[in-house]
Structures are given as C-alpha cells and as structure tokens.
Amino acid sequence: MDYTLLRQHLAEGDFRKADDETRALLIRLAGEGSIKRNWVYFSEVKFISVKDMTTMDTLWKTASGGKFGYSVQKELWVFNFKRWGKFFKQIDWVQGENNIYRKWPAEFDYTIDAPKGHMPLTNALRGTQLFEAVLMHPAWDKNKDKKGMTIEERSAAAAANTLKWPSF
C-alpha cells in the first residue's frame, strides 16, 4: 500500500486531508467489498494487516507528537473502561451536557490543538462496532507473547489445564 499522500498531508499539518486519506486507506485495505461500497464493515477490519495498521498509526503519532493515532485512541478507550460516552467526551467527539455527536466534518477540530485521541475520526453515528473493531485490532495488543497469546489467553489456557477438584 502506498502511504505517500498520508505522509505528505501529516507532514504539512493538514489533518483534515490526512483524516480523509486514512479513511480511504482503510477502505482499500479492507478489500474489494469495501471498495465497491466505499465504506468498511466492522467484520472486515480483521483482514487489514498488522503492518498496515501500525504504519498508519506510526505516521499519525509521529506527525502529532504522540497525540493522535489508533493506538492512542485504544489507550484512552481502555483508560475509560471501554465506556464509549466517557471516551467520546475525552476525545471531544460529543458536545453539551447531553453528549450530542459533533457534526462531521464541520464541528471537528483538525488542528494539532485538538484533544489527545481526537484523530483519526471513525464514524460512530450508527453504532460503535466499526470503531471497536479498529481498537480491538491485533496491531494494538501490547501483551502478545512469542506464541501470539495475550496474558489473559495464557491464564485461561493454564486454568483449563489445572487439576479439577471433585465437588462433594
């Protein structure tokens, strides 16, 4: 995949164009169906390679001094106990006391002054399945061991292999 345009827009500080290019890259990376529809199903995210996801993320983080990128968003989402409302408030995707979604694209902040995690944008108006799939992508799993298992998966496997005491 060619990341030249994304790299260029980010280097120029044109986060609006970088956001549009990121969306276009996701569509191309997700496959033929996404290209025909011009949008990504949440179930297609898993087909995007770790290398491609981390490349986009690294470009965003480098251009923003660590403020923007999918891994930054994942960290904040987990920090907010995976509660969408709190998370969206923190990254400024909602406004007012009723947490109304900002109107895309006019009401979003495409500057370096935007809150940490504000970009790249992922449509969540019709639900959070796509965004959750992006944030749960294996590219952001820092706890994988050499066998590709997380700490939680290793613990579950170990528990399954322990002796079971008879119940009386």
C-alpha positions as semicolon CSV with decimal commas, in nm:
position;residue;x (nm);y (nm);z (nm)
1;M;0,000;0,000;0,000
2;D;0,122;0,348;-0,079
3;Y;0,124;0,585;0,220
4;T;0,279;0,879;0,035
5;L;-0,033;1,100;0,047
6;L;-0,098;1,030;0,415
7;R;0,265;1,100;0,499
8;Q;0,255;1,423;0,296
9;H;-0,070;1,555;0,449
10;L;0,054;1,478;0,800
11;A;0,393;1,642;0,734
12;E;0,212;1,954;0,614
13;G;-0,008;1,953;0,925
14;D;-0,319;1,915;0,708
15;F;-0,501;1,682;0,944
16;R;-0,832;1,714;0,758
17;K;-0,679;1,574;0,438
18;A;-0,482;1,317;0,642
19;D;-0,806;1,202;0,804
20;D;-0,975;1,166;0,464
21;E;-0,675;0,973;0,331
22;T;-0,675;0,744;0,636
23;R;-1,039;0,662;0,570
24;A;-0,962;0,593;0,203
25;L;-0,671;0,368;0,300
26;L;-0,889;0,169;0,541
27;I;-1,142;0,114;0,263
28;R;-0,875;-0,008;0,020
29;L;-0,706;-0,225;0,284
30;A;-1,035;-0,389;0,387
31;G;-1,083;-0,536;0,040
32;E;-1,294;-0,543;-0,272
33;G;-1,630;-0,528;-0,094
34;S;-1,531;-0,216;0,096
35;I;-1,402;-0,055;-0,221
36;K;-1,731;-0,119;-0,403
37;R;-1,938;0,018;-0,109
38;N;-1,689;0,294;-0,027
39;W;-1,704;0,208;0,344
40;V;-1,581;-0,066;0,579
41;Y;-1,790;-0,326;0,762
42;F;-1,669;-0,391;1,115
43;S;-1,616;-0,757;1,024
44;E;-1,364;-0,661;0,753
45;V;-1,120;-0,483;0,985
46;K;-0,962;-0,812;1,091
47;F;-0,842;-0,863;0,732
48;I;-0,626;-0,550;0,747
49;S;-0,270;-0,649;0,826
50;V;-0,094;-0,554;1,148
51;K;0,178;-0,394;0,935
52;D;-0,070;-0,165;0,757
53;M;-0,248;-0,064;1,078
54;T;0,078;0,009;1,259
55;T;0,213;0,202;0,960
56;M;-0,086;0,439;0,963
57;D;-0,068;0,467;1,340
58;T;0,304;0,544;1,338
59;L;0,256;0,816;1,078
60;W;-0,020;0,978;1,287
61;K;0,174;0,953;1,613
62;T;0,493;1,089;1,459
63;A;0,320;1,387;1,298
64;S;0,130;1,473;1,616
65;G;0,398;1,416;1,876
66;G;0,207;1,116;2,011
67;K;-0,131;1,291;2,034
68;F;-0,318;1,117;1,752
69;G;-0,344;0,763;1,620
70;Y;-0,543;0,446;1,670
71;S;-0,314;0,313;1,943
72;V;-0,355;0,643;2,131
73;Q;-0,733;0,607;2,099
74;K;-0,716;0,245;2,218
75;E;-0,519;0,351;2,525
76;L;-0,775;0,621;2,611
77;W;-1,070;0,388;2,546
78;V;-0,926;0,129;2,785
79;F;-0,846;0,405;3,038
80;N;-1,218;0,494;3,026
81;F;-1,308;0,130;3,096
82;K;-1,427;0,094;2,736
83;R;-1,721;0,325;2,810
84;W;-1,798;0,500;2,485
85;G;-1,966;0,804;2,640
86;K;-1,672;0,889;2,865
87;F;-1,424;0,814;2,590
88;F;-1,604;1,026;2,328
89;K;-1,624;1,313;2,578
90;Q;-1,249;1,288;2,647
91;I;-1,155;1,296;2,278
92;D;-1,414;1,570;2,211
93;W;-1,637;1,384;1,967
94;V;-1,950;1,488;2,157
95;Q;-2,067;1,819;2,293
96;G;-2,303;1,965;2,550
97;E;-2,437;1,810;2,867
98;N;-2,635;1,555;2,663
99;N;-2,323;1,440;2,476
100;I;-2,457;1,506;2,127
101;Y;-2,230;1,378;1,849
102;R;-2,047;1,654;1,666
103;K;-2,150;1,706;1,303
104;W;-1,896;1,570;1,058
105;P;-1,683;1,730;0,926
106;A;-1,764;2,088;1,026
107;E;-1,765;2,050;1,405
108;F;-1,442;1,855;1,445
109;D;-1,105;2,011;1,522
110;Y;-0,848;1,932;1,254
111;T;-0,559;2,108;1,426
112;I;-0,271;1,998;1,646
113;D;-0,459;2,175;1,930
114;A;-0,735;1,911;1,925
115;P;-0,751;1,691;2,236
116;K;-0,537;1,381;2,261
117;G;-0,702;1,098;2,067
118;H;-0,926;1,327;1,860
119;M;-0,797;1,186;1,529
120;P;-0,823;0,991;1,311
121;L;-1,201;1,003;1,305
122;T;-1,410;0,687;1,275
123;N;-1,784;0,714;1,215
124;A;-1,976;0,609;1,525
125;L;-2,313;0,768;1,447
126;R;-2,476;0,436;1,360
127;G;-2,301;0,247;1,637
128;T;-1,956;0,165;1,762
129;Q;-1,895;-0,176;1,600
130;L;-1,652;-0,045;1,337
131;F;-1,460;0,168;1,585
132;E;-1,446;-0,117;1,834
133;A;-1,312;-0,349;1,562
134;V;-1,039;-0,094;1,483
135;L;-0,948;-0,054;1,852
136;M;-0,950;-0,432;1,910
137;H;-0,727;-0,500;1,608
138;P;-0,427;-0,723;1,696
139;A;-0,193;-0,439;1,599
140;W;-0,262;-0,269;1,935
141;D;-0,216;-0,576;2,155
142;K;0,097;-0,499;2,353
143;N;0,067;-0,814;2,566
144;K;0,120;-1,078;2,297
145;D;0,392;-1,332;2,369
146;K;0,602;-1,525;2,117
147;K;0,315;-1,772;2,066
148;G;0,076;-1,488;1,986
149;M;-0,119;-1,519;2,310
150;T;-0,218;-1,239;2,545
151;I;-0,164;-1,266;2,919
152;E;-0,537;-1,327;2,958
153;E;-0,534;-1,608;2,698
154;R;-0,233;-1,772;2,864
155;S;-0,404;-1,752;3,204
156;A;-0,724;-1,907;3,069
157;A;-0,527;-2,186;2,899
158;A;-0,332;-2,255;3,217
159;A;-0,651;-2,263;3,422
160;A;-0,808;-2,508;3,178
161;N;-0,510;-2,740;3,223
162;T;-0,507;-2,742;3,603
163;L;-0,640;-3,026;3,811
164;K;-1,008;-3,005;3,884
165;W;-1,105;-3,091;4,239
166;P;-1,413;-3,307;4,272
167;S;-1,714;-3,134;4,415
168;F;-1,878;-3,305;4,707
